[in-house]
Amino acid sequence: MRLGDLLIRAKLVTEQDVAKALERLANHGGRLGDNLVALGAITQETLNSFLHRTPTEPADIASTKLDEADLLGLMLKLIYTGRLQTVRQFAEAIKLPYHIVLELVKMAVDRQFLQNLGSRNSDSLIDLAYTFTEEGRRYVQDALQRLHYTGPAPVTIEEFTDQVNLQKLTNELVTYEKIKAAIVGLQFDERILEQCGPALNSGRAMLLYGPPGNGKTTVAQRFASVFSDVIYVPYAVEVEGQIIRVHDPSIHLPLDASNFNDENEFSVVKAQSYDARWVPCQRPFVVTGGELTLEMLDLRYDPTGHYYEAPLHVKALGGCLLIDDFGRQIVSPTNLLNRWIVPLESRVDYLKLHTGKTFSIPFEELVIFSTNLEPEDLMDPAFLRRLPYKIEVGAPSCELYRKIFDTECEKQSVQMTDEIFDIIVDRVTIGKGMELAAYHPRFIVDQVVATCRFMREVPHFEPRFIEYAIDNLRVRHSSGAKAPTGTAAQKADVAAAVSV
């Protein structure tokens, strides 16, 4: 990932800006960032702020703040398990600069763990091939018994904490236009959008509540696209000699690189090289529902590999964590809220290693609780007070209900008339005794279209097809009696409307 790619993804410059800067760089030299500033594509202050948040490449082994013996052991484990041969491969696996890897290789040769096989295709030091000595094999097998972690070199907990604080969610300004763009294709009450904006900008916990089927989860998930900033997530973190894996490919989505090649092949910025132990990615959006347990909020220790997996809320740092269907988790709402009552207030959480060591990490993420249960039945007043934004996502108005219906009918190429719409509303609210819900239109249209397809007919509203669809909105009562289905006159109205 090059500097140009990162700036484009952060929406600080455009691809055209980078193309012009590269052309200027070819003629005048310098660095890409300096040329972007000279062209007026970005201010020096904005560029400096962006680079300040970019983890810089360590200058030497001491700069990694990791024990050199641990780094040597990690490199040898990567070579052994990955069957690597060249320094180039070693550097790619451990994610450290070539000069540091070369130093580690020299240490391994001096200690007779590796032996040089020479180079077949190049005189470059990074293409030299190595193999294990017998002593080296014994050493690496013993190292794997002690700690089976084989991955990129970790960063320290202090570096991780500093980076999380540099890339807080509140660094970005969420505007009304950004929210509207995020929910394009959805129909929502404008008041909900106006309430969500301040909540997103605050970075504080949010509660979305209301009857089921009105889009709480859908709108919450769309918030992921509101944020465009680049953040950096480490592959792993080292705490008191223990390794915690943080990067999760299923959560931390990588940035799409452009075709620009603005710098040399090894670094993002010539004078300030990018630390490859950190993955540039989008702000994470983690969703958990009924499967959530208290154990999932603690470090998970692997007794075989002797390393840890970071909990969900640590992987969500710098982004959002959605607790969907809150109140229906395996863990009780009270226990879950007690676990988080301090972190939500102080923005700091505490984790414990199996050795008994406790350490703190920032709790810099937006937690969204989504529930269709009554909030006051789930939370006591003390916790409700710690949720500064409580947004009700209620039943849509009749006007909004019609807009949703029109959207769904357009998708399925089905004609909706005013008469049909009025009768559907009557059948839902009076015949079934239900409140309007945002999920009804898609449900009813899908059911009607499915029935038409089965009958080998062009999708259209037919009296009995509408009856089938609306009957499927609610099951029969346990007594065996159906909910009221309306009068004979109402049924005649349906037949008349659909025959038009």
N, C-alpha and C positions, 0 to 999 in steps of 0.2 A: 504494500500500500504506500503510494507516494504522497508527498505533500499536496500536490494538485488534487488528487482524488479526495483527500480528507477535507480540503477546503470546499470543494464542490459539494460533497455530501453534507457538509454543515451549512450549505447554502450561503456561504460567505462570498463566493465568487461563482462565475458561470464557466462552462466549458469554453466559451468563446474568449473569456478573459484569460484563461490558462493558455489557450492556443496563441494569443497575442503575446503573452509574457514569455512563452517559449521561443517565439520568433525573435523577440527583443534580446533574450538571453543568448541566443546563437550569435547575435551581432555585437552585443556589448559585454557579454560575460556576466559574472555575478551569480546570485542565487535566485531561484524562482520567486521566493517571497519578496525580495528586494525589487524585482522587476514588476511584480503585481502592484506594489506600492507606487513605483514610479509611473505606472500607467493610470493610477487612480482607481484601480479595481477594488482596493482594500486599503484601509488606513493602517498606519504603522502601529497604532495603539491596538486595533483589533487583531492584527497579525501577531503582535507580541503576546496578547492575552491568549490567543489560540495556541501558540508555541509553548507558553508557560504551562499549559495543561497537557502538553504532549510529553510522555515519559522519555527522558533522554537516555541514550545508550551509555552503559557503564564504561568508564575509561580503563579500568583494570580490575583484577580480582577483588582488591580491597573495596572498590566502589560498589560491588554487589552487596556488601555487608553480610556475605555468607561465608561460612568456613570453607577454606580451599580444599580440605579433605572431603567434605561433603560434595562439593562440586566435582572433584575428581571421581569420586565414587559414582555420582549420578551419570557422568559422561561415560564411564566404563560400562555401566548397566545399560545405557542406551545403545552402545556399540554392540554389546553382547546380545541383547534381546532383539535388536533390529538388524543384526548382521551387517553393520555398517563397516565401511572400509576407508573412506577418504575423509580428510579434515572438512571438506565442504559438506559432506553428509553429517559429520559430527555437529557442526555449527547449526545446521538446519534443524537438527533434532533437539539440541539443548537451548536454542534460541539466544545464544550469546555471540558477541562480536568475534570475528575471526582471530584477532590478536589475542584475545583471552583464551579461546579454544586452543590456539597454537601453544600458549603457555601451559595449559593443562596437559596437552599431548606431550610436551617436553618433560613435564613432571612424571608422566606415566612411563616414558621411555627411560628416564633416569632411574626410576624405581623398578625397572625391568618388568613392567606390566604389559607393555606394548613393544613391538619391534617393527621397524620401518621396512616396507616392501618396495619402496621407490615409487616412481610415477611412469606410466606407459605413454601418456598422451601429452603431458605438459611438464614444464619445469617449475610451475607455480607450487608454492608450499601448500596451498589449500587443496591441491589435487594429489598430494602424497598419500599413499595407501599404507595402512597399518594392520597388524594382526596380533592376536593375544599370544603371550608366552604362557607356559604352564603355570608360572607364578601368578600371572594376570588372571587366568581362568579361576584359580582357587580364590583369589581376592574378590573377584566380581560375584562369584557364587555365594561367598560368605556375605557380601554386601546385600545381595538380594534377599537373603534370609533375614537380615536385620530390618530392611525397609524395601518393599517391593515396588515403591513408586518409580515409574519410568516415564518421564515426560519432560517438558521444558523446565528449565531452572526456575525455582520460585522467586518471589519478591518477599521482602520482609513485611511484617505486620505494620510497622511504622510507615513504610512506603505505601502500602495499601490504604491505610487510614488517610494519609495525606492526599492521595489521588482521589479517593471518594469525596473528600471535602472540596476538592478543586472542581469536581464535575457534578455538583448538586443539581437536582431537577429545577430548582428555583433560578438557576442561571439563565434559563430560557423564558422569554415572555410569550405567553399564550394569548392570542388575540381572538376576537369574535370570528374574524375571517378564517383563521386556522381551524377553529372548531367546525365551522360550516363546511369547510373543505373536507374535514375528516369524516363527516357524517353524510356526505353526498350520496344520494340514493335512498336515504332514510327520511321519514317524516316524523318530526318531533315538535312538541310545544316549544315556542321560542323562549318561554320563561325558564325551561329546564336548561337550555343552552346558556342563558345569561347567568344562571346560578352556578353552573359547572365551571365557567371560565375563572372566576376568582378562586375557586377551590383548587384548580390545576396550578394556578400561579403561586398559591401559598405553599404547595407541597405538603400540606397537612392532611390528616385522615378525612375521608369522605364516606358518608353513608347514603346509599341509594336504596330507597324502600318504596313499597307499593305492591298492588296485586300482581300476580304472575302474568306473564305474556305481554308486557307492555314495553319491553326493550331495555330493561336495566342492564343486563349483561351485554347486549349488543352495543349500546352506546358507550359503555365502559371500555369494551375492547377496541372501539374506534379511537379512543384517546391515545392509543399507542402511536398513531400516525400524526398526532398533534406536535410531537417533539421531533426535531430534526438534528439536534446536536450530536457530535461524535463523542463517545466515551471510550475509556480504555479499561479492559477487564483482564486481570492476570490469569495465566493458566493455573497457577498455584501460589499459595502463601505459606511462608515459614513462620512458625511460632514456637519458641523454646525448643528448637530442633525437630518439631513435628511439622508434617506437611499436610496442608488442607487444599484439596482441589476445588477451584472456584469456577473456572470456565466450563460452560455447558453448551455444546453446539446446538442443542434443542431450544435454548433460551437466548443465548447471546448470538444474535444474527449478524454475520459479517457484512461489511459494507461492500457494495458493488464497485469494483475498481474500473476506472475509465481506461482508455487506450493510451493515455498520456504517459510519456516516460520523461519526467521532468528532472530527474536527478540520476546519480549513478545507481547501479543495480543493487547496492548493498544498503542504502540509507534513504531516509525521507528528506533530510536536510543535511547538507554537507558539513556545516559547522555545528549542527545540533542533531545528531543522529537519533533515530527512533529506536526505542528499546523493544526488541521483538518478543520479549517475555510478556508483553501486554498486547491484547487483541483489540484493535479498533473496531467498534461495532455500534449498532443502534442501541438506544436506551432500551433495556429489557422490559418486557411486559409479561409477568408471571401470573398464571391463573390456577387457582386450586379450589376445589369444591368439597363435596362430602367425604373425600378420602383423607382430608387433613387431620393429622393427629399432633399431639404435643411433641412427640418424638421427632417429627419432621421439622421442628423449629430448633432443634439442637444439632450439634455436630454428629455426623454418623461415622463411627470408627470401624474401619475394616480390620478385624483381628488377624486376618491372613496377610494382607498387604502392609499392615501397620501404618496406614495413613488415613486421612479423614476426607469426607465429602461435605462440602459446605451446605447448610440448610437453605431452604427456598428463599427466605427473606434476605439472606446474604447474597444470593445470586441475583436478586431483584434490586440491589443497591444501585442508585442512580436512575432508577426507573419506577415502575408501578407494580404493585402486588394486589391482585383482585381476589378477595375471598368471596367466591360465588355461593349462592344459596346459604348464606350465613345462618346458623342456627340448626342446620341439618348435618353438621359434621359429626364424625365419630366422637371427637372431643366435645365436651359440653361448652356452650357459649361462655359460661362463667370462668372456666379454667383457661380458655383461650384468651379472654379479655384480661384476666389477671396476669397472664404471661406477658402481655404487651402494654399494660397500662403505664409502666415506667418508660419503656422505649418511645412510645408515642408522645409522651410529655417531654422527656429530656433529649430525645433524638440520639440516644446512645443505648446499645444493647450489650449484654455480657454473655460470653460463651465459655464453656468449660471443657478442658482436655481430659482424657481419661487418666492423666497423671495427677489430676487435681488442680492444675494451674487454671486460673480464671483470667480472661483478658477482655478488653472492651473493643468494640467496633462501632463506627457511626451507624445510625439508623436513618440514613438519608434516602428515603423513598416515599412514594405516595401510596398509602394503603387505602384501598377502596373496599368497603363492606357492602355487599348487595344482598338484600333479603326481601322475601315476600311475606314474612312474618311480622308481627307487631313489634317494633323496636323496643318499646317499654317492657315487653315481656322477656326480651333477650338481654337487656342491659340495665344496670342500675344507674341512678342519676349521676354518680361519680364518673362513670365511663362515658355516658352520653355527653357530659360536659367536655370531655376530651376529644370529641368529634365535632369540630367547629362548623362543619358543613353537612347538613342533613337535608337531602334533596328528595322530595317525593316525586316518583315517576308513576303518576296515576293513569286512570282510564282516559283514552283520547276523547276529545269532543266529537260531536257528530260530524262537524266539518272536517276535522283531521281524519276521522274514520273513513270518510268518503275519499279523501286524497290518497289514503293508503290503498283503498279498494281500486281506485283508478290506476294507480301504479302497477298493482298486481295484475289487473285485467289487461293492461297494455303489454306486460311481459308475456302473457299467455294468449294474446290476440282474442280476447273474449269481450263482447260488447256489454257494457253496464249502463242501464237506463235509470232515470230517477225513480221510476215506479218500482223497479226491481230492488234498488237500494233501500227504499223506504220499507218495503215488505221484509227484506232481510233484517233490517234494524228492529222492526216490530216482532219478527219471529224470535230474534235473539233475546231482546229485552223483556218482552211480554210473554211470548210463547215458552221460552226457556227460563225466564226469570234471571238472566245473567246480565252483568255489566258489559258494556262494550270493552274490547281489549284489542290491542294493536296486532296481535297474532291472528285474529279471526279472518281478516281478508285473505291472507295467503292460504290459510287452512281451507276456507270455503272454496276459493277459486281452484286450488289444487285438487280438492275432492271432486268438484264438478268436472274439471278437465279429465281426471282419471276415469270417471264414470263414462264420459263421452267417448274416450278412447276405447274403453271396454265395449261400448255399444257400437263402435265403428262409426261414430258420428262426428261432425265438425264441432269443436268446443263451443258450447252455448249454454245459456241458463234455461233449464227445463224445470217445471214445477216439482217433479219427484226428485230430480237430481239435487235441487236446492234443499229439499226436505231431508234427503240422505245426509248431506253435508252438515246441516245444522244439527241434526240428531246426533251426529258424531262429536259435537262439541261437549256433550254431557251424557254420561251413561244413565241407564235407567235407575230409578230408586230401588233400594234393596227390597222393598215390598213387592216389586214387580210392576208397579204402576209407573207409567211414563209421565214425565213432566208435561204440563199443559201444552197442547200443540196448536192452540188458536181455534177460532171459530170456522164454521163452514164458509162464512163470507170471506174471511181472510184467505182461505185456501182458494176460493174463487178469484180473489184479487191477484194471487200469485199466478194462476193460470192465465188470467187476462193480460197481466203485465208481460209475461214471457212470450206470449203469442204475438205481441206487437212487433 
